[in-house]
C-alpha cells in the first residue's frame, strides 16, 4: 500500500504521480524526482484553481507559483522550501546529465 493512498479518493491525479515517484524511488531515482515534481505541480495548480486567496502570478511556471507571496502566506515558509527542493530536483532530473 502506498503512503499516498489517502490522496486517491479526492486527488487522484496527484496520487497517481506521487505513487509513481514512490514506486521507483530506489530503482530509478531520476524518474522518482520527475514524478515528485509532477505531483507537486499538479497539486499547486489545483490549489490555484480553487483557492480565492491565491493570486495568480505573472507566469504559470511552477517556480513563479510557489514563490508568489499569497502562496507562501497560505502554505508557510517550510512548505515553500520543500516545494522548491522538489522543483529543483525534478528540474535537475530532467535536464542534467549527471546521475
Secondary structure, DSSP 4 states (H G I P E B T S, - for coil): --TTHHHHTT-HHHHHHHHHHHHTTTT-HHHHHHHHHHHHHHHHHHHHHH-TTPPP-S--SHHHHHHSHHHHHHH-HHHHHHHHHHHHHHHHHHH----
